[in-house]
Amino acid sequence: RGALVDVMSHESENSQLTALCVAAVRAMPKVVEFLLSQGASADICCSARFRLFVKKTKYLRCTNVTPLEFAQQMLAAEKEEGATDADVRDLRRCIELLSQK
């Protein structure tokens, strides 16, 4: 038997995340694909703050958003800070996978 894929972590008062949300925002398409194949819900809303990839001093905070919305906002923030298409290739793939749900 496997783990419960929709368990919400509560790292702090302002951080409630599912594994799917972390994988999507952190641009891990293979993990996103696996979690979705195991029945992870793309509809559970999450809240957290993540550091940008291209500018480590910048953060993105989202509150009560789905993994897809969080990943889309991360993509916009990365592009705004100068990320290249290569920098965000895996993030775009995560967004594509979540958009199919």
C-alpha positions in Angstrom: 0.0 0.0 0.0 1.1 3.5 -0.7 1.0 6.8 1.2 -1.9 9.1 1.3 -1.3 11.5 -1.5 -3.5 14.3 -0.4 -2.2 14.7 3.2 -1.8 18.4 4.0 1.4 19.5 5.7 1.2 22.4 8.2 4.7 23.6 8.5 3.6 26.9 10.0 0.5 29.0 10.5 0.8 30.4 7.0 1.8 27.2 5.2 -0.5 24.4 4.3 0.7 22.3 1.4 0.1 19.0 -0.4 2.9 17.0 -2.0 1.3 17.9 -5.4 1.5 21.6 -4.7 5.2 21.3 -3.7 6.1 19.2 -6.7 4.3 21.6 -9.1 5.8 24.8 -7.7 9.2 23.3 -7.4 9.0 22.2 -11.1 9.1 18.4 -10.7 7.0 17.1 -13.6 7.8 13.4 -13.0 6.6 13.7 -9.4 3.5 15.7 -10.5 2.7 13.0 -13.0 3.2 10.2 -10.4 1.1 11.9 -7.8 -1.7 12.5 -10.3 -1.6 8.9 -11.4 -2.0 7.9 -7.7 -5.1 9.9 -7.4 -3.8 13.2 -5.9 -6.4 16.0 -6.1 -5.4 19.0 -8.1 -8.3 20.9 -6.5 -7.0 21.1 -2.9 -6.0 24.7 -2.1 -2.7 25.5 -0.6 -0.9 28.4 1.0 2.8 29.0 1.3 5.8 31.0 0.3 8.5 29.7 -2.1 11.8 31.1 -3.2 12.2 31.8 -6.9 14.6 29.7 -8.9 16.3 32.5 -10.9 16.5 35.1 -8.1 17.1 33.4 -4.8 16.4 36.6 -2.8 12.8 36.9 -4.1 9.8 34.9 -2.8 6.3 34.2 -4.0 3.5 33.9 -1.5 0.2 32.5 -2.4 -2.8 31.9 -0.2 -5.7 29.5 -0.8 -4.7 28.6 -4.4 -4.7 25.2 -6.3 -1.4 23.7 -7.3 -2.1 24.8 -10.9 -2.7 28.4 -9.8 0.4 28.4 -7.6 2.5 27.0 -10.5 1.1 29.6 -12.9 1.9 32.4 -10.5 5.4 31.0 -10.0 5.9 31.0 -13.7 4.8 34.6 -14.0 7.2 35.6 -11.2 10.1 33.7 -12.7 9.6 35.3 -16.1 9.3 38.8 -14.5 12.7 38.2 -12.9 14.3 37.2 -16.2 13.9 33.4 -16.4 14.6 32.0 -19.8 12.4 29.4 -21.5 15.0 26.8 -20.5 14.8 27.9 -16.9 11.1 27.3 -16.7 10.7 24.3 -19.0 9.9 21.8 -16.2 7.6 24.4 -14.5 5.7 24.7 -17.8 5.4 20.9 -18.0 3.9 20.8 -14.5 1.4 23.4 -15.5 0.5 21.4 -18.6 0.0 18.2 -16.6 -2.2 20.0 -14.0 -4.2 21.7 -16.8 -5.2 18.3 -18.1 -7.0 17.5 -14.9 
